[in-house]
């Protein structure tokens, strides 16, 4: 062979090798990132079901717009209405001013965001019916909008919504400094002013008064100078939080925050007062704000309507309220204080970091992940703080009145709280009267109060009946800490009911039922269980959390009810007695236990908390905690902390165990043995201890001659290895209503393989994986609370909903169930079988970055509204993952953030939303457009959070003991997004701690083989099997098969790519073979020719 020929063959071999390598990489990448591709492609063969099966896409969108509009019209809250400034007559001439009127915030950003599309209204389109895009949108004219002013406003903000404002602009920075800049000047100053960042936190977006003064001729028009509407907007975002300290001096208590009116906004109000007869303000924020200026005469505000984030069609509902077509009936679900520095959480909510933990993040450069939050306020959050502080006289004390708060001094409740929790005005008036009550407070019993609501005004309207409990404090010295007692809020929301539309002079009677067990407090430091303390109880029917509508219902409890084996047993809703399970977290890092705010000394407690503001950024994590964080995989350490038992301080030492890579999952000693040795008890099914675990079997269900499953006299189904017409797979109709403990599930799982179980646990990112052995198809699951498909174009056109805060402010679970149904219909039409929604965290402070996607500062109303939405979603065929359990209440440095909190506060506030969603269903009464909550299994999917509970990412006390042991949760628990955070959430640690599935952008299944944690022990394999069971159980019971989709175009790509690579490889190899043969023949012919010559 010639050198040239050898060179060609060599090149061919190299080319073949490279093609093989590229093909392997191509296959690996597609396999690894398959779930991520699903998230962006959103394609596949869709099988719709339920109502969505007979609905066209346009019908689902029309349904969505209707629900969005109704939620906004019932959720918007009338805050002020001087001299009946509202409603306006329909067709009234109005001028709209304010940069945020044009660029109003539809909703927040991130995984709860949405998409601005042809169905999204501008404010003008919603108010005057001028919208032309989008089939079926509202074209009804509610108001006559000043066209000249709107055109000027459009030009002033850059010519389109959310434009980069590169033209002339005059404004203020957060410090009040006025700057004028144009062209290149704007580019130089955009860091201070934002780069068209109309929804960001860097600045408040509004023109200076000089802009309005200089351009009056451009927007003022004859006939439109009576009423002006202005909008003040504030956004929300995942991964960041609002600015608390614009002046940058390191103290939020001395500066201006994002959640108070800027100088420009106040100047705009003055301009409007000088040039218009009536000023109406729209508050376009899902976070509570400081709004004292709207009551001050110099600013001339006649009416103020809180609209939150209205979504894509909610402004039509706002127009209906402004013109009186709808009477406002929304009530606040957060407390609005004149000065937020009066709340305790204001001082420990900012960007706090430990100073001594970089060493344990070596190689990751993520020392910021060891930021921390300490919930020093304990149970005194939101209205619980303000109502209790008032009851204890704190707002009249010298300690309070002499203190210089951020906005100055104040005295008395009325100077501290502007709008209490539950506040909301109407265009009419109501009276409320208790007509019947049965409040015996018997353990495990049900109580009821009936209230007659009468419309005493001139127009029809709806009213919210709010039931607040006032429980006795410090009446039993065996409870809580000796000398201070078991902490109690002066008011706690225990029930509510929204009436239907009541005509003037007419009445409606509503009955609120509540279980005695649900009134109990968790006594962390005394008995360590739930108790209902003896003493006098008052049940207030309130206009809001502060003002009563009628005299309270009063009763007494002679003896404390203790919910344990020596008392009355577990609460009826619990599967087992609830005991202290988060003691190490409750203790804090050596500085928290005695630092929680205490009702017996609010002044001293607040002083301690306020002093922490400056030290929060300088504290060091204790050696004890640092040592625990540094424990290697499968290691353990003795962790010592102080706590209280029976009211007395004690020191406890517990072992903390690590079950996987490098970060903590707590495990009790009994289960720890299973991690390190092959304990035979884990060779049996979790719910059927006599059923030995097997793999790869095939089972069928015994059927009768008609093909129906056969049941014995006890109602049990029969399973066989002999083939029948009903294969035992995910499509078997018997699974939909099969109890979790039924042995049929064990037979179903025996058909799966260990490899499939590993793939399930490691592949729950934006999907539920296929399990071929039981005919389970791959199904797409996508964020989020804001819109089905999260605004991703790959998932079609969907409705951008009003924010969770608006929805909760309706106080109408019936509408929330309708939201769930409408959301599900759109998801199913677009091939989405599951949703990472709704979000269930709590507004610990107004400065939570994702407050817009969380319902309220109160876990009770959040839980009720969430449970109704979940009912609608799951009953319509979409699986649900409520999120982010738990304490993900702030987004600054959230990843791996160490969070210290009291277990009482967790159980009574922050976990309450989740507990209600797990335990309660909403049953719709369609005829009366209402419904009832009943006990029963509801949500079947939960997403964890990116922060730690104490120093643990996966605390067994939370996810195993409380969630599964006490509440009886049988569904699937997955992580939050783990793609970029392997040092925060590791698969093994999650599996052992109770957060069993990985929501990752890349495959993590290889971990189990690399580390051996889950495959080398019986316990690990047992947990993998349970994870698969939880997924299949969720799938069957939430009817997700009704919306199954293969979503596997990437697989087609892989096959097509392999074929293409294969053809190329064959071609190269054939060429390599052919080249020497052809050349030999050519050479031979040449030789013959030459020879002939």
N, C-alpha and C positions, 0 to 999 in steps of 0.2 A: 504494500500500500504506500502511495506517495506521501510525502510530508503534508501536502496540501489536503489530500484526502483524510489523513489522520487528523488534521486540524479541524476539518469540517465535522467529522464524527465526534471529536472531543467537544466541539461547540454544541453539537446536538445533545450529547449526554448532559452537559451543563444546563442547557435549556430545559431538558426534561426534568432534571433535579429541581430547578427553580420553579417550574410549573407545579410540580408535586408539592413543594414547600408552600407556594402561594395558595394552592388549593386547600392544604391543611390549615393554613392561617385563616383563609376565607371561611372555612367551615367552623373553625374554632370561634372566630369573631361572631359569626351569625348565631351559633349555639349559645355563646356566652352572653351576648347582648340581645337575645331574642325578645326578652320581656321589655327591654328598653325600646326596641324597634316597634313593638306593639303600641307602646305609649305614644309614639309619634306617627305611626302609619294609620292606625285606626281602621284597618280594612280587614275583610274576611267575610265568610258566608254567614249571614245572620238568620237565625230562626227566631222570629218574634213570638210573643205569647200574650195572654191576658187581653186587656182592653187595647193595648198597643197593636195587637194583631189586626184589628179592624179600623184603626185610625190612620189617616194619611199623615204625612209629615206636616202639612199645613194645619191639620187639625190639632196635632200635638203642640205646634207653635202658638196657635190661637188659644188653646187651653192654658199654655204657659203665660202668655200675656195677660189673660184674664186673672189668673191666680196672682201674678206679680202685682197687677194694679189693685186687686182687692186687699192683698197683704199691706201695701203701702197706704191705702185709704183707711184701713183699720189700725195700722201701726204708727202712723205719724201722730205726734203729740202736740197739741195746742198748749204752748207755754204761757202765752200772754195774749190778751184780747181786750185792750182798753177801749171803753165806750163802744163796744161791739163793732170794732173796725172790720172784723170779718163776721159773716161772709160778705164777699163782694157780689153785686148783681151780675148775673151771667151776661157776658158781652161787654163788661166794663173795660174802659180804656186804661191800660197800664204801661208803664215804662219798666224795663228790666235793666238793672245796672249791676256792676260787680264782675270782676274777672272770673270768679268761680260760678257765676250764673251761666256763663258760656261753657266753662270747663268744669261743670259740676262733677262730683265724684260718683260714678255709678256704683263702684264697689272697690274693695281693697285689691291688692296684688298678691301674686304668689300662688300657692296651691288652692286658694279660695277665690281666685280671680275669675274673670269672664271676658267675653269678647264684645267689642263695639262693632256692631254689624248693621245691616240695612234696617233691622227692626228696632234699633236703639233710637230713642227720641232725644232731640235737643229740647231745651226748656221751652223755646218758642213753639216748636212743633206740638209739644204736649199741651200747651196752653191755648193755642189758637187753631189747632187742627190742620196745620199747613203741611203735614208730613206727606210726602209723595212716594218715598221708597218703602218697600215691604208690603207684601200682599196682606190685606185684611187689617191694617193698622187703623187706629182711631183717627178720624178726621173731624171730630166734633169740636166746634169752637166754644171754648169756655170763656176766654178773655180776648179782647182786642189788643194785641201787642204792638207797641210803638216800633214800626219797621225801621224807621230812621235810626233809632237808638240801637236796635239789635244789629243793624249793619255796621254801625260804628264800633260796637263792642266786638264784633267778629274781626274787624280789621285790627282793632287795638290788641287783641290777644294773638295775632299772627295769621289770621285768615282761615284757620280751621281749628277744630278741637285738639288740644294738647300739642299745638305747634311749637317749634323752636322759635322763641321770640327774639329774632335777630334785628328787629327794627328798633326805633327809638323807644326808650322805656325809662320812666322815672319812678323810683320806688325806695323802699326802706329795707335795710337789713334787719335782722332780729334785734339789733341793739338800737334801732331807731335812726341810724345814720342815713341821711338822704343822699342818693347818688344818681347822677344822670349819665347814661352811656348809650352809645350807638355803635353799630358795626363792630370794628375790632375791639372797641372798649367793652362791648358786651362779652366778647369772647374772653377777655382778660378777667372779667368779673363774674363769669358764670358759676364759679365755685361758690361764691357767696349768694348768688341769686337763683341758682338752679338753672339747668339748661333745658328750659321748657318742661321742667319737672313739676308739672301742675299737681301731681299727687304725692310729691315727696315730703320729707320732713326737714329739709334744709332751711326752708323759709316759708313764710305765710304769703300766699299769692294774692296780691291786690295792688292796684295802681295808687299812687299818691293822690292827695286831694288836688294838687296842682294840675294833674292830668285832666280831671273832671272840670276844674275851673276853666282851663284853657280851651277845652273842647265842647263847652256847653252848646255852642251853635251847631255842633255836629250831631247832637243827639236829642236836644230838647225840641219838642214839636207841639203845636197848638192842639189842645184837647187832651194831651197826655201828661199834664203836669199835676194831676190830682194824686194818683197812687203810683208809688214806686216799689218795686220788689227787688231786694238785694239778697245775695247768697254768700254765706261764709262756709267754706268747705275745708274739711280735714280728711286726709286719707288714712290708710292703714296698709301694712306690708308685712309679709313673712320675712323673718331673718333680721329685722331691725325694729327699733322702737322710737316713739316720738321724742323730739329734743326736749329735755327738761331744763337745760341750762344754756340759753342763747348767748349769755355774756362770757361763758367759758371760764368762770372763776372757780369752777369745781364745786360750787354750792348751788343746787337747784333752788334752795330756799331764798336766795337773794336776787334771782334773775327772772327772766320772762320765759315762759314755756310755750310750746307749740299749741297748747290747748287753751290759750286765752287770746282775746282779740288783739290784733296788732294795732300799731298806731295808724297805719293806713286804713284798716277796717273801721276804726273809731272815727277817723276823719271822713270816711265815706258816709257814715251815719250822720255826721254833722252837716255834710253837704246836702244830703237828702232832706234833712229837717229844714234847711234853709230854702230849698227850692221846690219841695213837694208838700202837699197837704197831708198825705198819709204814707207812712213807711211800714212795709211788711218785710220781716226778716225770715229767711229760710236757713235753718241750721243743718248743713249738709255734712254731718259728722256722726260716725257710729261710736265715737268715744265721747264720754261726758266732757263738757267744757266749762270754763269759768265765764259766765254770761251776765255779770252784774250790770254792765253798761246798758243792757237793753231796758233796765228799769229806771235809769237815770234820765231826768228831764232833758238834759242838754243834748242827748242823742236822739230824742224824738221818736222812739220806736213805739208804734201803735199796736202791732201784733207780731207775734213770733211763733213760727211753726217749726218744730223739730222734724226733719224728714229723714235723718240718717243717711244711709246709702240706698237709693231707691231702685237700683238695678236698671234694666233697659226700658221698662215701660211704667215704672212706678210714678213718674212725674204726671202721668194722666190721673192717677189717684190723688196727687197733690192738687191738681187743677180742680178736681171734683170737690175737694175740701174747701179750697179758696172761694169757690162759687156757691157753696152750700148744697150741692147735689148730694154730698155725703157729709154727715155730721161727724166731726172727729171723735173717736172713741179710744185712741191709743193712750197708754199710760206708761210712764218711764219704768225701765227695769234696771236703772242705775241711779245713784244719788248724785245730784248736782250741787256742789259746794261753791260758795262764793270764792273761796281760796283753798286750793287743793293742798296747801302746806299744812292745813289743819288735820289732815288724815295721817295716821301713823305710817302707812305703807309708803308715803311720799319720800321717806328718808332712807329707805333701804331697798329701793327698787331700781336704782340706776346701775351703771356698769361696774360691778364690784369684782375684784380679783384677789386671790391669795398671792402672797409675795414669795412663797417658798416651795413651789411645786414644779418648777421647770425641769428639775432633775428626773422626774418620773415620766416626762414626755420626750426624753431624748430620742432623736431620730424622727420625731413627728413635727417638731416646731409648732406645737399647738398648746403653748402654756395658757393661751387665752381660754382654752376649753376648761380651765379650772377657775373660771369665774364662779360666783356663788350668790345665792339669795338666802336671806334668813327672814322667815315670816314671823317676825317678833310680835306682830299684832295679834297673833293667835286667832281666836274666833271673831275678833272685832274688825270685820271687813265691811266696807260700804255702810249700808243703813244700820247694820249691827253695831258699828262703832258710834255713829252719830246719834242714834236713838238711845243707846246705853249711856253714852257720855252725858246726854241731856238729862236722863233719868237720875244720874248720879250727881248732877249739879256742876259738872266739870266746866261747862261753857260760861258759868257765872263765877267761877273760882278766880282768885287772884292770879293763880299760876297761868290761867288761860288769858284772862283779860289784860294782864300786864305784859304779855309776850308780844314781841313784834313779829307777826307772821309775814309771809311773803308780800301780801298786799296791804299790810298795816295791822292795826288792832281790831278786835271784834269782841262783842259781849252778847251772850244769849243765843239760843238756838236759831232765832229768826235772822240773826246777822251772820250765822255760820252756814246754814243750809238754805240754798235758794229754792231748789225743787226736790222734795223728798222722793224716795223710792216709791213708785206707784202713783205719782202725780200725773194729772192730765185734765185739761179743761174740755168743755163741750159747748155747743151753741144752745144747749138747753140746760135745765137743772133737774136734779133727781132728789128724792128722799128715800131713805132706807129704814126698814123697820123689821126687827126680829119678831117673827110670828110663831116660831116653835123652836125648841131646842131639847136635845137629849144628850147631855154631856156627863157621863158617869165616870169616865176615866178608868174603866175596868181593864185590867191587863188582857191583851189579845182581843179587846172589844172594839166596836165601831161607834163613833159619836156623830152627831149631826146638828146642824143649825140651819134653819130656814129663814130667808130674808125676803121681804116684799119690797120690790123696787118700783117706785112710782115716778113717772115723768111729770114734773111740776112746771115745766116750761111750755114753750110755744111750738117747738118743732120736734119731730121724731128723732130718737137717738138710742144708742146702746150705752150700757153702764157696766163697769166691772165691779163685782162684789169681792172685796179682799178680806180674808180672815187672817188676823195676826194674833199669835199667842204671846201672852206675857206670863212667863213661868216664875215660880219663886226662886230666889237666890239665897244661898247660904243658910238653909233651914235644917240641913242634916249634916252634922259635923263629922259624919263618917265618910263623907264624899269629898273628892278633890283633895287639895293640899290643906293640911291642918292650918287653920287660921285665916284662910282666904276662900275656901269652899270651891265647889264645882262651878266653873265659869258659865254664865248665862247671858245671852243678849236680852235686852229689855223687850224687844219685839222680834218675832220670827214668823215669816210667812208660812202658814200651814195649809192654806187652801184658797181657791179663787174660782169664780164662775162669771162668765160674760153673758149678759142677757141677749135676747134677740132685739129686734128693732121695736121700741116701745113708743106708741103714739102719744101725743100730749093728753094728759089726764088718765092714761091707761097705766096698768101695773102688771108686773110679772114677778112670780115668786120662784126663787131658786133655792136649792138645798145643797149645802156643802157637807160632805161626809169626810171624816178623817179617823184613822185608826189610832188608838191610844199608843200602840207600840211606836208609831212614827213620831210621837212627841218626845221620846226619850233622848237624853243627852249621853254622850260617850264619856265615861268617867275614867280617863286615862290614869290619873294619879291616885285615885282612891280604890275603888273596887276592881278597876280594869275591865269593866263591861258596861253595857248600856244600863242606864237607870232613869226612872222617872221620880224626881225628888218630891217628897211630901211638902205640903203647903198649899197656899191659895193660888189658883189659876184664873186668869182673865182672858177671854177670847174676844178680841176687838174686831168689829166690822168697820173697816177703815176706808176713808176716802183715799188714803195713802198710808205709808208706814207711820206717819206722825199724827195725822188728824183722824179722829173717829167720826163715823157717820151716825152712830147711835150708841146707846149705853152698852157696855160689854156684857157678855154672858159670864157669870162667875161661878166657880165651883171649888171644892177643896179636896185634897188627897190626904187621908189620915196617915198613911204609912208609905214610905218609899218603896217603889216597885223595882226589884233588882232582876235583870234578865240573865240569870245563870242557873245552873243545876240546883243550887240551894234556894233559889228564888222561884220565879215563875217559868223558868226555861228560856229558850231563845225567843227572840221576836218571831212572830208568826211568819214574816217574810224571809227569815233566815233559815238556812239549812242546818246550822249549828250555832252554838253560843259564840257571839262575837267577843273576842278578847284582844287585849293590847298586842299588836303585831308589828308595830313600827317604832318600838321604844328607842332603838338606837338613832333613828332619824329625829324623833321627838326631842331627844336629849341635845341635839345640836352638836357643835364642836367644842364642848366644854364651856361655852359662854351663852347658851340659849336657855337652858332649863329654867332658870329663875329670871329670865329676861322677857318672857312672854307678857304681853299687856294683861293686867289683872284688874278686874272691876273694883276691887277693894282700894285701889290706889291708881286711878287714871293719871293724876298729875305726875306722880313719881315715875310711872311707866313711860309716859310720853317724854319726859325729860331724858330718860335713859335712851330711848329710841332716837330722839333728835340729836343727841350727842354722838350717835353712831354714824351720822351722815359723813363726817369727815374721815372717820377711821375705816369705813367699809372698803376703801381702796388700799388700805395699808395693813390689813390683818394677815396673820400667818396661820396656815392650817396646822392643827396640833400634830405633834410627833406621832401620836396614837393613830390618827387618821392617815397621815402620810405613809406610815408603815403598812397600814391595811391596803392602801391603794397600790403599793408596790409589791403585793403578794404575787408570786408567779402562778402560772396555770396549774391547776390542781393542787394549789398550796392552801395553807390556812394560817390564821393569826388569831391571837387572843385580843379581842377588842373590848376595852373597858370604858364604861360611861356611867354617869349618874342619872338616876331617875327617881320617881316617887312610887312607892307601893303602900297602899293603905294610908296615904296621906303623909308618910314619912320618907325622907330622902334616904336612898340606898345606892350602893355601888354595885353594878353588875358587870360581869365579864362573860362575853359570848364568843364563840368561835365564828369567824367569817371564813367562808370557803369560796374558792374560785373554781368555776367549772368551765374553763375554756380560755383561749388565748391569753389576754392580759388584764381583763377588767372584770369587776366583781359581779357575781351572781350569788346571792346568799342562799345557803341550803342548810336545813337542820341536820343534826348529826345522823339521824336515822337514814335520811336520803343520801347523805354524803357517803355512807358505806356502799351504796349502790353505784356510786361513781367510780369507786376504786376496786370493787370486786364483783364477781358475777353472782349477785344475790338471786336465788331461784324464784323469789316471789315476783320478780319482774319478767318471768317467762310466761305469765298468765295475763289475760285481758284485764284492763283497768276496771271495768264494770262487772266482770264475771270471773271471779277468782278461781273457778274450776275449769275455765276454758283456756287450754294451752295455746299459745301463740304459734301460728304456722305461716308459711309464705307460699305463694304461687299456686294455691288451690283453685278449683272451679266449683261453684255451687249454684244450685237452682232452688226455686221456691216451689213447694208442692202445690199443685193447682187442681181444681175440680174439672168436670167435663166441660164447663163453660170457660175455662181458662182463668178463673178467679182464685186468688190465693186461699188456701185452706187454713183455718184456725181451729185449735183445739178448744175444749170447753172453758179454758181460762183465757181464751183470746190470743194465744200465742201462735205465731206462724211457724210452719215446718220447713226446714231447710234440708236439702238432699244433694248428693253428688250425682245422682241420676238425672239425666237431661229431661227437662220439662219445657213447656212453652214460655216459662217466665225465668229468664236468667237473673240471678241475684247480682245486679249491677246498679249503677247510679240512677238508671231510668226505671227501676222496679217501682211500681206505684205505691207499694206498701211503705216505702221509706219516708214519704212526705210527712206522715203523722206518727212515725215510730219514735217511742221514747228513747232517750239517750242510753239508758241502761239495758235496753233490749238486746238479747244475745245475737240477734240477726246482724247487728253492726259488727260483732266479732267475726262472724262468718264472712261478711263483706270484706273486712280488713285482711282476713287470712288469704284472700285472693291476690292481694298486692305483694310486691316484692320490696326488699330492703332498698334496692336502688331507686324504686319509685318513691318510697317514703323520704329518702334523702333529697330527691329532686323536689318534692313538695316543700319541705322545710327550707330549702335554700333558694327556691324559685318563686316566691310570692311577691315579686316586684311587678306591679301594674298588671297582674294577672293572677288567676289560679291555674296551676299547671294541669296538663292532661295526665290522666292516670289510665293508661290503656287497658290494664287488667280488669277494670270495672267500668269501662266505657265512658269515663269522665273526660269530656273535651276540655281543651284549653279555652279559657274565657278571660276577656279583658276587664280590668278594674282600673279606674282612673279617678283622680281628684275631680271635683271637690265640692265644698259647700256652696260656692258661688254660682256654678253652672255645670251641668252635665258635660263631661269632656274637658272641663277647665278652660274653655275657650279655644281649644286646639282645633284648627280647621279640619284636621283629619277625621274628626268625629262629627262633622256636619254642623248644621245651624241649630242652636239650642237657646233657651232663655237664660239671660243673666238675671238671677234673682235679686230681690232686695236683700240687704244684709241680715244676718241672723238677729242682730239687735232690733231692727225694725220688725222682723217677724215675731220675735218674743214680745214686743211692745203691743201687739194686737191682743195679748192675753186670750187668744182664741185657738185652742188645740184643734178644733175642727178645720180651721184654715191650714194649720200645719200638716194635718193628715192629707189634705187636698194637695198641698205643695209636694209631699212625698209621692203621691200618685202621679202628678204631672211630671215631676223629675224622672220617675221611673219610665213613663211612657216615652219620653224623649231619649233616654238612655237605650232602651230596648230597640227603638227604631234605628239607632246608630251603632248597634252591635256592642253595647257596653253592658256587661252582666253585673258589675259591681261598682260601688262608689265609696271613695274615702270621704265620707260625709255621713251625718253632720258633725261639726266640731263642737266639743262639749266642755271646753275649759272655762275658767271663771275670770271675770273682770276684777282681779285683785286690786288693781289700780286703773285709772283711766289711761295709763301710759303703756299698756300692753300693745305691742305692735299688731297683734292679730285680734284685738277686741272686736273688730267688725265681723269676724266669723264665729265668735263665741256669743252666747245668748245674753248673759246677765252677770251682775255681781252676786246673784243669789242662785244657789244650786238647785233649789226646789223648782222655781219656775223654769230654769234652764232644763232640768230633767224632764219636766212635764211636756214642754214644747218639743224637746228632742225626741221623746218617746213617741209622740204623735207623728212626727215626721218619719221616724224609723218605721212605724207601723205602716204608713202609706207606701214607703219604698219597698219594704220586704213583701208585703201582701200583693204588690203589683209585679213582683218577679225580679227585683234587683237586690243583690246582697249588699250589706252595709257594714262599714267599718267606722264606728264613732271614734273620734280622736280628740286630743292626744293624751292618753292616760299615763301620767297625770302631772299636774303642777306645771304644765308648759304655759305659764301665765305671762311670761315676758320673753321676747325674742332676742334680746341683746346677749351675744355670746351664749346662746342656748345649748350648743353642742357639748355634752358632757358636763354641763353646769351642775354644781353641787347645790342641792336645795334642802334647806332645813325647815321643818314645819312641825306643828303640833298635830298629833294624831286626832285629837278632838276636832280641830279645825278641818283636817282632811276629811274625816267621816261626815261631818255636819255641813260642810260647804263644798269643798273641792271634789270630793268623790260622789256627792249626792246626785249630780247629773247622771253619772254612769250607773249608779245603783238603780235609779228609777228606770233608766232605759233597759237594764237587764231584767227587771222584775215586773214591769207594768206594760200592758197593751192599751191602746185607745180603740174603743169600739164605737163606730160612727152611728149616729142616729140621723140618717139622711133626710128624713121627712122634716125634722125640726132644725136641721143644720147645726147639730151639736153632737155630743158624744159623751162617753163615760170611760174613765180609766178602770181597768180590772187587773187583778193579779194574774200573771202568766208570763211565760218566756217570751221575750221580745228580741232585743238585738242579739245577733249571732256573730258579729265581728267587731274587734276592738284593735285600734292602733296605739302602740305605746308612744312615748315621748323621747325627745332628744336630750332632755335633762336627766339628772340623777335624782333618786330619792335618797337623801343623805349622800353617801359615797357609792351607792350601788346603782348601776344602770338597770338591773333587773332584780328588784327586791321580792323575794319569795313571799314575804309577809303581805305585800300588796297583791301580786298577781296570782299567787297560789292560795294563800290562806283567806284573804278577804274576797277576792273576785270569784274564785272557784269554790273554795270551802264554805264560805258564809253565804254568798249570794247565789251559788248554784249555777254559775255561768258554764255553758257547755260548748260555746262557740270557739272561734279561732282568734288568737292574739298574734299580731305581727308587729314588727318594729316600725318606726318612722323610717324615712329614707336613709339607708346605710351606705350607699355607694361610696361617698368620699370619707367616711368616718370609721374605718376598720378598727381604729384604736379606741373608739367609744363603744361600738356595739359589735360584738363578735358572735358568730352563730352558736358556738358551744355555750357561751355564757347565757345567751338568750334562751336557748333550749332548756337549760337547767333551771333558770330563774323564773320561767313562766311566759316569756315573750318568745314564742316558739318558731315563728316564721320570719324570714328575712325579706324586707322590702328593699331590694337592691337593684342597681342598674346593671350589675354584672353577676354572673353565676357565682354562687358561694358554696355550692354543693361539694366542691373538692375539699373544702375545709375538713369535712368530717373524715375523709380518708387520710388526709395529711396529719391531722392531730389524733385521730382515733378516739376522740372523746365520745362520740355518739355511736360508733360501730364496734368498739372493742369490749363494751360491757353490756350486760343485759339491761341495765337501767337506761343507758343511752338509746338502745334500740326500742325500748318500751316507750320512751318519750317521742321518738320519731314516729312510731305507730300512732300515738295519741294525736300528734299534730295532723297526721293524715286523716284520722277520724274526725277531728274538729272541722277540718276543711270540708269533708264529705257531708258531715252532718249539717253544716251551714248551707252547703249547696242544695241539699235535698229539701230542707225545711224553708228556705227562702225562695224556692222555685226558680233558681237562677237558670235552670235548664231551659226555661221559657225564653231566655234571651241568649242562648248559647251561640258562640261564634268561633270559628277555627282561628281567625286572626293570624293566619300563618303564611302570609305572602312571603315572609322571610324564608320559610322552608322551601317554597317554590323557587325562590332565588337561589337557595343552596343547591337544590336539585339541578336547576338550569345551569348554575355555575359549574357544578361538578361535571355535567354533561359537556359543557363547553371546554372545561379544562381537560376532560377525558379525550375529546376529539383532538384538541391541540396536542396533547401528549402522544396520542396514536400517530398523528400527522408527523410530529418530530421524529418519533421512533422509526416510522415507516421511511421517512426521508433519510434518516441515518443508515438504514439498511439499504435503501434504494440507491443512494449516492455511489457507494463503491461498486454495486452491481452494474448500474447504468454506465458508470465510467469505465468499468472493465470491458463492457460490451463495445462501448465507443472505441476504446483503445484497440480492442481486437479487430473491429472493422477497419480502423485506420491502418493497422498493421497489414491487413490483407490487401488493402488498396495499395499501400506502399509496395508491398511484395509484388503485386501484379504489374506495377510500373517497372 
